[in-house]
Amino acid sequence: MNLQEEFEAAVAASKTLAERPDNMTLLRLYALYKQGSVGDVAGERPGFSDMVGRAKFDAWDALKGTAREASMQQYIDLVESLK
């Protein structure tokens, strides 16, 4: 499998984990997924009243500049560690 196929398989596997990961791990998964599939974060940071949106934005923004391929591999490794 190439990296893109492995990434897509890990995305599918992340939806069938035996246990729901803690919130920090979920944020890490979200950020790595977005960085690996979209690239650097764009747009404005959500307002103060949207705490979940701000947390997601901040987690993704922390990965700014990380190569998409590196993010994909980190996502795959994280999902594997959660199985």
N, C-alpha and C positions, 0 to 999 in steps of 0.2 A: 504494500500500500504506500502511496505517496503521502506527504504531510497533510494535504487538504483532505484526503479520504480518512486519515487517522483522526483529524480534527473533527470531522463530521460524525465519525463513529463515537468519539468521546462525548460530543454534544448529546447524541442519542443515549449514551450510557449514563450521562449525568442525570437524566430524567427518570432513571430506573434504579437509583441508589437505594440500598436497603434502609439506610437512615438518612434523615434530613440533616445536612451539615449545619454547623452553627452560623450565625449571622456574618461573622468576619470571613468565614470560608465562602459563604454565598456571595459576599461582595467581591472577593478575590476571583471567584469563578466568573461573575458578571463582567468585571473589568478585563480579565484576560480574554473572555469571549468577544467583547466589543473591540478590544485592541486588535485581536487576531482576525476579526471579520470585517471591521470598518476602518481601523487605523486610529489615528489620534483623535481625541475628543474635540468636538466643535460645538459652537453655540455658547449660550450664556449659562452660568450656574443657576440652578433653580432657586427660587426665593426661600426665605427663612421658614415659611409655613410648610414647605414641602421637604420635610426632613429626610424621607426615604430617597427622594430624587437627588437631594444634595449629597447624601452618602454615596449613592451610585456614581454621580458625577465626579466627586472627589476621588473615589477609588479608581475610576477610569483615567482621570486626569493625572494621577500619580504614575501611570504607565506611559505618559507622553514621551515620544521619542523611541520607545521600544519597538524593534522590528516586528512586523506582523508574524513572520515565521517563528521568531523567538517566543512571542506570545502564544501562538498556536501550540508549540511544543510544551510550554509551561502549563497550559490548560490541559493538554493530554496527560502530562505527568501528575497533575493535581487530581484529576478524575481517577486515574489509576490508583493513586494512593488512598482514595476514598472508598474503593471497592472492597 
